[in-house]
Amino acid sequence: MDILLIKHPTTHFVKTAPPVSGIPLGLLYVASALKKAGHNVHVYDAIVGADESTWGVHCNNGVYRMGASMDEIKKIIDEINPDVVGIGNQYSSQADNAIKTAEAVKEVKREIKVVVGGSHASVMPSTFLDECNAVDYVVMREGEITIPELLDSITGHRDITTVKGIAFKKDGKLVVNEQREFIKILDALPLPAYELVDMERYFYFNEQGKDGRETYRYPGFERSVSMITSRGCPFNCVFCSIHLGMGRGFRAHSVDFVIKHIKYLKETYHIKHIHFEDDNFSFDMSRFNDILEGMNENNLNITWDTPNGVRADYLNEDVLKKCAMSGCTYLRIGVESANMEVSKKIIRKHLKIDKVIETAKLCNKIGIDLEAFYSIGFPGEKSTR
């Protein structure tokens, strides 16, 4: 089958965080799985694929749009004429843009099947099926196994009731199939299908200051990519939504796989910087140390950061020195609250502030820039003004 995967345009409020680009990593993982299953796959990123002159055009009530217009998207759909369009919806705040993209697909050709996946779809499939007539199926959680099975059911080679991890409408009623088990052996997955997008286009946008992750213009920032080496997090921070989409079990690529992945990106696309997007990159400290040592031993000569954060109480001077030697430019740690009662009883972070201070001093000593996440306004916090 001919499949078109779309990263939809986004809308933003004026005076909030600026619009950014970024490789659609989730779609590229799905694309590689679909290619492996024998399908013909296209990927269209409506953010970097758009005419830049249309960026930042103000709409109603101080909201502006980033990415291709629906007319541009419909033109792409018409040219490719796919059997199925998959739409990745990463954030709840952008669900309306996913719906508009689905409606654009049906306006081009009603017969095209529309599938929506991503974080919001995993938690609230009804958003796309009860509130929208343009979406045929919703894929929940990881899609690499689910979507190829769904396509088999669309072509009549599989009973749709046996496809785990999907939702759809039958006789006007929402049907949610049994959830699929999380993928345990991540090394069995092929590398993301980077070849289906114009990587140089992303590097260009990075250079224009529209990188999806802040690199603060360290040397080599323009040739940066995001990478995920593990999935899931076993901790219980009350505010975190990752458990809904990726579970509480920590599942990881092997060290050899990670090093080979980095080598591939460096040799094929000459990347210079990596954003390790793992939700808990350093959870398995033995593995984390081996990755750092592997980067040093292979003379990869790249820089890297952890934009999603790592735990301060997992870091010590020896580990931080290895981080610096392997090219770490900055780390983020999740502090959330300096009130220990709030941290323990409300947030369930169980992180001692003394350890945060110790880690901050060590980073300063070793020469690693440090950032921290804070959540303001939990019950029990008091103003110091």
C-alpha positions, 0 to 999 in steps of 0.5 A: 500500500501507499502510505503518507505520514504527516507531521501537521502544522501547529498554532501558537500564542503570541509571546509564548515559546517561539515556533520550532522545527525538529525531526519527526522521530516518531513518524520515522520509526513508524515509517521504517516499520512500514517499509520493513513490512513491504509498504511504499512510504512517504513522510511530509513534515508540514513544519519544515515543508512550508514556505517560510514566508508564511510563518508567524502570520497572525490569526485571530486573538493573538494566535499564529500558525506555523507550517504549511497551509491546508491548501499546501497539504492538500496539494501534497496529498493529491500528488502522492494519492496515498491509500492511507494517511497517518497523522502524528499528534504529539501534544493535546494542545495541537489536537485541533490541528491534527483534526484539521489535517484529517479533514483536509485528507478527506476533502482531497479523496474521501476513500483515503483511510486516515489514522491518527497516533501519538501521545494525545491519541493514546490517552483520548482516542475519543477526541478523534473519533467522537468529535471528528468524522474524518478519522477512521482509526486511532493507534494508541501507544507504540505504533511500530507493530500496531500500524502494519497489523492495522493495514493488514486488516484494511486490506482484508488480510486480518480481522480488525478485532484482533489488532491490539492497540487501536480504536475505531467506530463501528455502527456509530459506536466507539470501539477500543480494542485491547491495549498492545503490550509494550515492545520489550526488545527495542533492538529488533526495531529498524533505525528511523527512516531518516532517508524519507525526509530532507535532513539538510532542511532540518539543519538549515532550520537549526541554523536559523534558530528554529531548532526543536531543542535549545542548544544555545549555539554550542559549536556544531549546533546546526547539525543536531538531531534528536535520538531516543535510546530507551522508553518508559520510566519507573518513577512516580512523579505525579505530573508526568504523562509518559507512563500513559504512552510508554509505560513504567517499565524501563526498556532500552536499546543495547549499548552496541545499538546506540553506538552504531546508531550514532555512527550511522548518523555521523557517517551518513548525515555528518551530525555534530550534536545529539539531543538524547530525548530519553525520559530517563537516560541515566536510569540504568547507570551501568548502561549509561556509563557504558554508552559514555565509554563507548562514545569516548572509545570510538572517538565519535567527536560529537556533543550532546545534551539531555533536554528531557532531564536526568535525576541529580541523585544518579550523578557523581563526580566520576560520571560527570567527568565521563559526561564531559569527556564524551562531549556533554554540553549541558544537562537538565535535572528535574528539581520540581520543588525545593520544598521537601514535603511537597517533593515527597508527598505531592510530587512523589519525586523523592529527591533530596535538595542537598543532592541537587546542590551537590550536583550543581557544584560538580557541574560548575567545577567540571565545566558542564552547563546545567539547567533545571525543571521547576513546577510552581504552585503545588499545594503546600508551597508558600511564597517567599516574597 
